């Protein structure tokens, strides 16, 4: 990534602990837990599965409907700054992060969601792409947004992600893989709590934001994307090579005299992820104020997969605006089961700062 970063001019989100991005950020800061029992899916021990569910969505709704119910309000929030009549001419791109193919996920989830968005915002998006890579899909979408904006293909780009792991087939598959927290007779303490959520960011160049007098929440300064060869579930030892490469790319944009003050990530209780981050910190920890002082919102809203990156970036920007961050430089990283690794360096700014 070269040149100026992209300004974050709009935020949106919808999670089990908040129906907008600001309520969700406040809930994470307060440590509010959105976990509960699934209304009808039980584990192999005969107990209700523990999940983080958006309670206002009907428990029997299918994955596509659940994702649409989460994604559309998140997009509404992020696009609110472009709601005036004279902004219909703004060339807007869409980059959408989605879960990968898995049991319980509709084959044409991308097509269904893009059709919903198109009906909600007819003619708004000139380009639309989907990245079906799970947790790190948001970094792939972010990278595409940067390329499109700097190439002049669009004026602004909406980067969003949505995921729901609450289909019965998905929950049963997670348990069969030994990844469900508390699942089965062994009460797996090293699994994760399945969740669902959506997040959205509206990004614009610095010049466009100034010309439109759009207040920026922060700036995406550096992005790193890499591939890890040693994947979870294969029995191979992962020493964080892929994540370290992603960190190195993103940290290349951090001024030499600065350090990363805040870390937001998709750690979810699985030892594989914690080990990977530990090895990465051994290599890159000198660029961090305190790499072990991270925020992992999965403790509140469960594992939200592809929705994580835009939401984590949003709460990174909010924590500085609300004055409870440790400083203005934040790192957001994510790790996909299929090997994609991503890191983003975010520079937050004061309200109205140029």
Kinemage of the C-alpha trace (Angstrom):
@kinemage 1
@onewidth
@group {chain A} dominant
@subgroup {mainchain}
@vectorlist {calphas} color= white
{ca unk a 1} P 0.000 0.000 0.000
{ca unk a 2} L 1.503 3.315 -1.046
{ca unk a 3} L 0.538 6.948 -0.832
{ca unk a 4} L -1.978 8.371 1.601
{ca unk a 5} L -4.273 5.996 3.411
{ca unk a 6} L -8.028 5.830 3.012
{ca unk a 7} L -10.198 7.783 5.405
{ca unk a 8} L -12.880 5.914 7.350
{ca unk a 9} L -15.903 8.194 6.937
{ca unk a 10} L -18.774 5.853 7.821
{ca unk a 11} L -19.311 3.043 10.327
{ca unk a 12} L -22.028 0.422 10.641
{ca unk a 13} L -22.584 -2.791 12.527
{ca unk a 14} L -25.086 -5.244 13.921
{ca unk a 15} L -24.109 -7.870 16.514
{ca unk a 16} L -25.663 -10.052 19.232
{ca unk a 17} L -24.714 -7.396 21.812
{ca unk a 18} L -25.849 -4.308 19.891
{ca unk a 19} L -28.129 -3.480 16.988
{ca unk a 20} L -25.781 -0.744 15.758
{ca unk a 21} L -22.024 -0.311 15.760
{ca unk a 22} L -21.922 2.136 18.679
{ca unk a 23} L -24.022 -0.035 20.986
{ca unk a 24} L -21.857 -2.999 20.008
{ca unk a 25} L -18.629 -1.106 20.737
{ca unk a 26} L -19.974 0.018 24.118
{ca unk a 27} L -20.967 -3.554 24.964
{ca unk a 28} L -17.499 -4.859 24.107
{ca unk a 29} L -15.878 -2.180 26.226
{ca unk a 30} L -18.155 -3.098 29.143
{ca unk a 31} L -17.575 -6.833 28.667
{ca unk a 32} L -21.241 -7.579 28.033
{ca unk a 33} L -21.642 -11.248 27.139
{ca unk a 34} L -24.134 -12.189 24.436
{ca unk a 35} L -23.910 -15.955 24.976
{ca unk a 36} L -27.002 -18.064 25.531
{ca unk a 37} L -28.543 -21.423 24.796
{ca unk a 38} L -29.705 -22.211 21.282
{ca unk a 39} L -33.498 -22.608 21.315
{ca unk a 40} L -33.523 -26.046 19.674
{ca unk a 41} L -30.034 -27.307 18.651
{ca unk a 42} L -28.457 -29.639 21.200
{ca unk a 43} L -24.937 -31.060 21.458
{ca unk a 44} L -23.888 -34.691 21.653
{ca unk a 45} L -24.364 -34.652 25.414
{ca unk a 46} L -28.000 -33.683 24.961
{ca unk a 47} L -27.498 -30.131 26.201
{ca unk a 48} L -28.503 -26.942 24.321
{ca unk a 49} L -25.551 -25.563 22.357
{ca unk a 50} L -24.107 -22.312 23.654
{ca unk a 51} L -24.187 -19.631 20.946
{ca unk a 52} L -24.154 -15.855 20.529
{ca unk a 53} L -27.381 -15.149 18.672
{ca unk a 54} L -29.058 -11.957 17.454
{ca unk a 55} L -32.167 -12.508 19.537
{ca unk a 56} L -34.425 -10.278 17.406
{ca unk a 57} L -33.984 -12.583 14.385
{ca unk a 58} L -36.288 -15.601 14.363
{ca unk a 59} L -34.336 -18.639 15.517
{ca unk a 60} L -35.664 -20.698 12.598
{ca unk a 61} L -34.594 -18.183 9.909
{ca unk a 62} L -32.151 -19.618 7.381
{ca unk a 63} L -28.574 -18.398 6.923
{ca unk a 64} L -29.283 -16.103 3.960
{ca unk a 65} L -32.148 -14.379 5.792
{ca unk a 66} L -30.091 -14.052 8.976
{ca unk a 67} L -27.168 -12.540 7.077
{ca unk a 68} L -29.422 -10.089 5.251
{ca unk a 69} L -31.066 -9.025 8.522
{ca unk a 70} L -27.619 -8.256 9.946
{ca unk a 71} L -25.930 -6.819 6.870
{ca unk a 72} L -28.521 -4.331 5.634
{ca unk a 73} L -28.702 -2.288 8.889
{ca unk a 74} L -24.890 -2.252 9.024
{ca unk a 75} L -24.743 -0.863 5.488
{ca unk a 76} L -27.433 1.694 6.343
{ca unk a 77} L -25.267 2.977 9.180
{ca unk a 78} L -22.081 3.231 7.130
{ca unk a 79} L -23.809 4.985 4.197
{ca unk a 80} L -25.654 7.518 6.328
{ca unk a 81} L -23.128 10.245 5.447
{ca unk a 82} L -24.075 9.834 1.765
{ca unk a 83} L -27.816 10.010 2.286
{ca unk a 84} L -28.393 13.482 0.791
{ca unk a 85} L -29.876 13.777 -2.670
{ca unk a 86} L -26.781 15.279 -4.302
{ca unk a 87} L -24.696 12.243 -3.333
{ca unk a 88} L -26.421 9.821 -5.711
{ca unk a 89} L -23.743 10.664 -8.272
{ca unk a 90} L -20.902 9.414 -6.049
{ca unk a 91} L -19.232 6.369 -7.586
{ca unk a 92} L -19.398 3.741 -4.877
{ca unk a 93} L -17.849 0.289 -4.835
{ca unk a 94} L -18.757 -2.647 -2.619
{ca unk a 95} L -16.352 -5.255 -1.235
{ca unk a 96} L -18.100 -7.944 0.813
{ca unk a 97} L -16.411 -10.531 3.055
{ca unk a 98} L -18.321 -13.789 3.483
{ca unk a 99} L -17.823 -17.200 5.085
{ca unk a 100} L -16.225 -19.953 3.008
{ca unk a 101} L -18.090 -22.995 1.729
{ca unk a 102} L -19.084 -25.214 4.658
{ca unk a 103} L -22.017 -27.363 5.806
{ca unk a 104} L -25.119 -25.238 6.320
{ca unk a 105} L -23.973 -22.314 4.157
{ca unk a 106} L -26.072 -21.740 1.031
{ca unk a 107} L -24.140 -22.255 -2.179
{ca unk a 108} L -25.209 -18.887 -3.635
{ca unk a 109} L -24.977 -16.811 -0.461
{ca unk a 110} L -22.971 -14.096 -2.238
{ca unk a 111} L -25.492 -13.766 -5.058
{ca unk a 112} L -28.435 -13.648 -2.666
{ca unk a 113} L -26.913 -10.956 -0.451
{ca unk a 114} L -25.734 -8.803 -3.358
{ca unk a 115} L -29.256 -8.993 -4.804
{ca unk a 116} L -30.703 -7.835 -1.459
{ca unk a 117} L -28.257 -4.932 -1.361
{ca unk a 118} L -29.050 -4.013 -4.958
{ca unk a 119} L -32.773 -3.886 -4.212
{ca unk a 120} L -32.171 -1.765 -1.109
{ca unk a 121} L -29.802 0.618 -2.907
{ca unk a 122} L -30.712 0.550 -6.601
{ca unk a 123} L -27.931 1.998 -8.744
{ca unk a 124} L -25.748 2.896 -5.759
{ca unk a 125} L -22.899 0.440 -6.351
{ca unk a 126} L -21.068 0.476 -9.666
{ca unk a 127} L -18.831 -2.431 -8.697
{ca unk a 128} L -19.459 -5.244 -6.239
{ca unk a 129} L -17.170 -8.108 -5.251
{ca unk a 130} L -17.378 -10.881 -2.688
{ca unk a 131} L -14.476 -12.518 -0.834
{ca unk a 132} L -15.529 -15.881 0.564
{ca unk a 133} L -12.549 -16.446 2.855
{ca unk a 134} L -13.952 -16.265 6.378
{ca unk a 135} L -12.115 -14.398 9.139
{ca unk a 136} L -9.449 -12.707 6.984
{ca unk a 137} L -11.864 -12.025 4.126
{ca unk a 138} L -12.269 -8.487 5.415
{ca unk a 139} L -8.583 -7.821 4.793
{ca unk a 140} L -8.949 -9.054 1.206
{ca unk a 141} L -11.950 -6.751 0.798
{ca unk a 142} L -9.997 -3.874 2.359
{ca unk a 143} L -7.076 -4.443 -0.005
{ca unk a 144} L -9.450 -4.396 -3.005
{ca unk a 145} L -11.044 -1.175 -1.777
{ca unk a 146} L -7.669 0.541 -1.498
{ca unk a 147} L -6.721 -0.534 -5.012
{ca unk a 148} L -10.024 0.627 -6.504
{ca unk a 149} L -9.971 4.000 -4.751
{ca unk a 150} L -6.360 4.806 -5.624
{ca unk a 151} L -6.886 3.659 -9.217
{ca unk a 152} L -9.747 6.148 -9.512
{ca unk a 153} L -12.284 3.423 -10.301
{ca unk a 154} L -14.561 4.599 -7.457
{ca unk a 155} L -14.924 7.665 -5.251
{ca unk a 156} L -15.739 5.676 -2.109
{ca unk a 157} L -15.853 2.006 -1.264
{ca unk a 158} L -18.016 0.160 1.218
{ca unk a 159} L -16.085 -2.633 2.912
{ca unk a 160} L -18.379 -4.958 4.785
{ca unk a 161} L -18.545 -8.460 6.164
{ca unk a 162} L -21.297 -10.730 7.418
{ca unk a 163} L -21.396 -14.226 8.855
{ca unk a 164} L -23.721 -16.537 10.751
{ca unk a 165} L -22.607 -19.914 12.057
{ca unk a 166} L -25.985 -20.709 13.580
{ca unk a 167} L -27.417 -23.066 10.949
{ca unk a 168} L -27.977 -26.450 12.622
{ca unk a 169} L -25.787 -28.159 10.024
{ca unk a 170} L -22.974 -25.690 10.700
{ca unk a 171} L -23.214 -26.102 14.458
{ca unk a 172} L -23.135 -29.894 14.168
{ca unk a 173} L -20.123 -29.666 11.856
{ca unk a 174} L -18.272 -27.351 14.291
{ca unk a 175} L -18.872 -29.843 17.089
{ca unk a 176} L -17.794 -32.794 14.919
{ca unk a 177} L -14.520 -30.939 14.223
{ca unk a 178} L -13.918 -30.609 17.977
{ca unk a 179} L -14.188 -26.812 17.867
{ca unk a 180} L -17.417 -26.179 19.778
{ca unk a 181} L -16.925 -24.675 23.209
{ca unk a 182} L -18.602 -26.798 25.829
{ca unk a 183} L -19.819 -29.314 23.257
{ca unk a 184} L -20.251 -32.991 24.044
{ca unk a 185} L -19.447 -35.092 27.097
{ca unk a 186} L -15.864 -33.802 27.315
{ca unk a 187} L -16.997 -30.168 27.744
{ca unk a 188} L -14.394 -28.786 25.316
{ca unk a 189} L -12.862 -25.738 27.013
{ca unk a 190} L -10.679 -24.976 23.994
{ca unk a 191} L -13.404 -24.471 21.423
{ca unk a 192} L -15.283 -21.324 20.456
{ca unk a 193} L -18.808 -20.002 20.835
{ca unk a 194} L -20.482 -19.674 17.399
{ca unk a 195} L -21.856 -16.226 16.654
{ca unk a 196} L -23.284 -14.003 13.952
{ca unk a 197} L -22.811 -10.355 13.033
{ca unk a 198} L -22.215 -7.809 10.287
{ca unk a 199} L -19.926 -4.804 10.014
{ca unk a 200} L -19.451 -2.067 7.420
{ca unk a 201} L -16.944 0.714 6.743
{ca unk a 202} L -17.227 3.512 4.206
{ca unk a 203} L -13.774 4.452 2.911
{ca unk a 204} L -12.745 7.498 0.882
{ca unk a 205} L -9.543 9.167 -0.207
{ca unk a 206} L -8.295 12.066 1.884
{ca unk a 207} L -9.044 14.524 -0.943
{ca unk a 208} L -12.592 13.239 -1.447
{ca unk a 209} L -13.318 13.350 2.281
{ca unk a 210} L -12.089 16.941 2.490
{ca unk a 211} L -13.992 18.030 -0.633
{ca unk a 212} L -17.234 16.602 0.769
{ca unk a 213} L -16.447 17.807 4.312
{ca unk a 214} L -16.796 14.286 5.663
{ca unk a 215} L -15.489 13.851 9.199
{ca unk a 216} L -13.077 10.937 9.395
{ca unk a 217} L -13.031 8.376 12.186
{ca unk a 218} L -9.567 7.231 11.242
{ca unk a 219} L -7.332 6.228 8.388
{ca unk a 220} L -6.339 2.839 6.993
{ca unk a 221} L -2.588 3.363 6.760
{ca unk a 222} L -1.198 -0.094 6.022
{ca unk a 223} L -2.538 -3.486 4.935
{ca unk a 224} L -0.813 -6.856 4.957
{ca unk a 225} L -2.160 -10.033 3.369
{ca unk a 226} L -0.349 -13.374 3.388
{ca unk a 227} L -0.923 -17.124 3.273
{ca unk a 228} L -0.170 -19.644 6.024
{ca unk a 229} L 0.875 -23.123 4.852
{ca unk a 230} L 0.327 -24.936 8.166
{ca unk a 231} L -3.424 -25.000 8.714
{ca unk a 232} L -5.595 -25.747 11.715
{ca unk a 233} L -6.765 -29.329 11.923
{ca unk a 234} L -3.929 -30.753 9.842
{ca unk a 235} L -1.681 -31.677 12.757
{ca unk a 236} L 1.124 -29.501 11.377
{ca unk a 237} L 2.848 -27.053 13.697
{ca unk a 238} L 2.081 -23.421 12.882
{ca unk a 239} L 4.745 -20.968 14.006
{ca unk a 240} L 2.998 -17.898 12.592
{ca unk a 241} L 4.909 -17.475 9.340
{ca unk a 242} L 1.886 -16.212 7.425
{ca unk a 243} L 0.673 -13.892 10.158
{ca unk a 244} L 4.189 -12.544 10.661
{ca unk a 245} L 4.400 -11.693 6.967
{ca unk a 246} L 1.050 -9.877 7.112
{ca unk a 247} L 2.232 -7.952 10.191
{ca unk a 248} L 5.482 -6.977 8.493
{ca unk a 249} L 3.642 -5.566 5.481
{ca unk a 250} L 1.224 -3.528 7.600
{ca unk a 251} L 3.873 -2.338 10.073
{ca unk a 252} L 5.994 -1.072 7.190
{ca unk a 253} L 3.752 2.005 7.217
{ca unk a 254} L 4.189 2.673 10.940
{ca unk a 255} L 6.508 5.667 11.541
{ca unk a 256} L 9.815 4.534 13.136
{ca unk a 257} L 9.254 6.596 16.269
{ca unk a 258} L 5.735 5.209 16.840
{ca unk a 259} L 4.344 1.972 18.255
{ca unk a 260} L 1.018 0.170 17.988
{ca unk a 261} L -1.089 1.125 20.996
{ca unk a 262} L -4.198 -1.054 20.550
{ca unk a 263} L -4.684 -4.557 19.144
{ca unk a 264} L -8.034 -5.971 18.034
{ca unk a 265} L -8.197 -9.554 16.818
{ca unk a 266} L -10.258 -12.689 16.232
{ca unk a 267} L -8.751 -14.813 19.007
{ca unk a 268} L -11.636 -17.048 20.046
{ca unk a 269} L -10.282 -19.463 22.657
{ca unk a 270} L -8.655 -21.943 20.287
{ca unk a 271} L -5.022 -22.702 21.211
{ca unk a 272} L -3.981 -22.748 17.524
{ca unk a 273} L -4.773 -19.059 17.144
{ca unk a 274} L -3.155 -18.088 20.420
{ca unk a 275} L 0.034 -19.987 19.555
{ca unk a 276} L 0.173 -18.382 16.112
{ca unk a 277} L -0.115 -14.915 17.601
{ca unk a 278} L 2.471 -15.738 20.253
{ca unk a 279} L 5.057 -16.724 17.646
{ca unk a 280} L 4.266 -13.603 15.623
{ca unk a 281} L 4.708 -11.355 18.649
{ca unk a 282} L 8.123 -12.902 19.316
{ca unk a 283} L 9.173 -11.552 15.921
{ca unk a 284} L 7.302 -8.231 15.835
{ca unk a 285} L 6.584 -7.383 19.470
{ca unk a 286} L 9.059 -4.497 19.590
{ca unk a 287} L 6.645 -2.409 17.463
{ca unk a 288} L 3.857 -2.721 20.053
{ca unk a 289} L 3.189 -0.877 23.278
{ca unk a 290} L 2.058 -4.151 24.841
{ca unk a 291} L 1.211 -6.910 22.374
{ca unk a 292} L -0.367 -9.034 25.116
{ca unk a 293} L -2.850 -6.250 25.925
{ca unk a 294} L -5.289 -7.066 23.123
{ca unk a 295} L -9.050 -6.894 22.681
{ca unk a 296} L -10.744 -10.098 21.465
{ca unk a 297} L -14.467 -9.305 21.132
{ca unk a 298} L -15.305 -12.990 20.598
{ca unk a 299} L -15.557 -13.005 24.412
{ca unk a 300} L -18.712 -10.924 23.967
{ca unk a 301} L -20.268 -11.693 20.589
{ca unk a 302} L -18.796 -15.121 19.858
{ca unk a 303} L -16.824 -16.098 16.792
{ca unk a 304} L -18.253 -13.967 13.985
{ca unk a 305} L -15.982 -15.099 11.155
{ca unk a 306} L -16.079 -12.847 8.097
{ca unk a 307} L -17.803 -10.001 9.977
{ca unk a 308} L -14.845 -9.512 12.317
{ca unk a 309} L -12.452 -7.267 10.397
{ca unk a 310} L -14.815 -4.341 9.626
{ca unk a 311} L -16.242 -4.499 13.149
{ca unk a 312} L -12.803 -4.597 14.762
{ca unk a 313} L -11.670 -1.621 12.695
{ca unk a 314} L -14.837 0.240 13.661
{ca unk a 315} L -14.313 -0.297 17.395
{ca unk a 316} L -10.651 0.682 16.994
{ca unk a 317} L -11.785 4.028 15.567
{ca unk a 318} L -14.506 4.449 18.199
{ca unk a 319} L -12.169 3.731 21.127
{ca unk a 320} L -10.005 6.685 20.158
{ca unk a 321} L -12.930 9.032 19.505
{ca unk a 322} L -14.359 8.137 22.914
{ca unk a 323} L -10.945 8.571 24.565
{ca unk a 324} L -10.545 5.114 26.064
{ca unk a 325} L -7.941 3.762 23.637
{ca unk a 326} L -4.293 3.593 24.705
{ca unk a 327} L -3.227 5.724 21.725
{ca unk a 328} L -4.025 6.469 18.111
{ca unk a 329} L -2.276 3.541 16.365
{ca unk a 330} L -4.227 0.276 16.202
{ca unk a 331} L -3.590 -3.111 14.614
{ca unk a 332} L -6.458 -5.321 13.470
{ca unk a 333} L -5.533 -8.855 12.475
{ca unk a 334} L -7.381 -12.010 11.476
{ca unk a 335} L -6.666 -15.626 10.642
{ca unk a 336} L -8.758 -17.807 8.299
{ca unk a 337} L -9.019 -21.589 8.551
{ca unk a 338} L -8.088 -21.837 4.860
{ca unk a 339} L -4.766 -20.056 5.432
{ca unk a 340} L -5.449 -16.416 4.613
{ca unk a 341} L -3.849 -14.025 7.079
{ca unk a 342} L -4.459 -10.313 7.292
{ca unk a 343} L -3.327 -7.264 9.250
{ca unk a 344} L -4.402 -3.636 9.015
{ca unk a 345} L -2.747 -0.612 10.591
{ca unk a 346} L -5.265 2.041 11.592
{ca unk a 347} L -4.435 5.593 12.605
{ca unk a 348} L -7.328 7.072 14.542
{ca unk a 349} L -7.854 10.822 14.690
{ca unk a 350} L -9.630 13.413 16.679
{ca unk a 351} L -13.065 14.564 15.593
{ca unk a 352} L -12.741 16.957 12.688
{ca unk a 353} L -8.964 16.513 12.343
{ca unk a 354} L -7.590 17.143 8.858
